Amino acid sequence: MKSDKYFVYAIKSIKYNRVYVGISNNPKRRLYEHNLGNVFSTKGYKPWKIIYIEKQINRKQARVREKYLKSGCGKEFLKKYPPL
């Protein structure tokens, strides 16, 4: 069954000070996948910690927010958040 709740999340590499923003219906599982090295774009920078999570009403809204957080303004916004 497909979930109707989506989350925008930001994770930060503990070793390399890089931030990755994505969307998922299960951010804890997704963090686990990032830390296993199962995600091509993040596997070289593990381990990761969640620094920001935001619930959205649907995938479309999550995608809009993800795009914002990947922009220059969004990156500045995320700099305020230490790992959770």
KAJONOR-V464512 format. One record per residue. N is the residue number from 1. SS is DSSP state (H for helix, E for strand, L for the rest). PSI is psi in degrees with one decimal (999 if undefined). BURIAL is b if it has 9 or more other ideal C-beta (glycine too) atoms within 8 Angstrom, else e. Layout:
# KAJONOR-V464512
N_SS_PSI_BURIAL ; N_SS_PSI_BURIAL
This chain:
# KAJONOR-V464512
1_L_132.9_e ; 2_L_134.2_e ; 3_L_143.8_e ; 4_L_-1.8_e ; 5_L_138.3_e ; 6_E_154.0_b ; 7_E_142.1_b ; 8_E_131.9_b ; 9_E_153.6_b ; 10_E_132.8_b ; 11_E_152.2_b ; 12_E_134.3_b ; 13_E_128.9_b ; 14_L_-36.9_e ; 15_L_-33.7_e ; 16_L_2.1_e ; 17_L_32.6_e ; 18_L_150.2_e ; 19_E_135.8_b ; 20_E_134.9_b ; 21_E_135.1_b ; 22_E_179.6_b ; 23_E_150.1_b ; 24_E_156.5_b ; 25_L_-2.6_e ; 26_L_84.2_e ; 27_H_-30.6_b ; 28_H_-42.9_e ; 29_H_-40.4_e ; 30_H_-39.7_b ; 31_H_-42.7_b ; 32_H_-43.5_e ; 33_H_-40.1_b ; 34_H_-44.5_b ; 35_H_-21.3_b ; 36_H_-18.3_e ; 37_L_17.9_e ; 38_L_-4.9_e ; 39_L_116.2_e ; 40_L_-46.2_e ; 41_L_-12.4_e ; 42_L_-7.5_b ; 43_H_-26.4_b ; 44_H_-2.7_e ; 45_H_13.5_b ; 46_L_155.3_b ; 47_L_159.6_e ; 48_E_151.2_b ; 49_E_144.0_b ; 50_E_131.6_b ; 51_E_-17.5_b ; 52_E_134.5_b ; 53_E_138.8_b ; 54_E_124.7_e ; 55_E_139.0_e ; 56_E_159.7_b ; 57_L_-22.8_e ; 58_L_173.6_e ; 59_H_-36.8_e ; 60_H_-46.8_e ; 61_H_-36.1_b ; 62_H_-40.0_b ; 63_H_-39.6_b ; 64_H_-45.6_e ; 65_H_-37.8_b ; 66_H_-45.3_b ; 67_H_-41.1_e ; 68_H_-47.3_b ; 69_H_-20.5_b ; 70_L_-9.1_e ; 71_L_173.3_e ; 72_H_-44.7_e ; 73_H_-40.6_e ; 74_H_-38.5_b ; 75_H_-39.1_b ; 76_H_-40.7_e ; 77_H_-43.8_e ; 78_H_-21.0_b ; 79_L_-19.5_e ; 80_L_-12.2_e ; 81_L_119.1_b ; 82_L_165.6_e ; 83_L_143.4_e ; 84_L_999_e
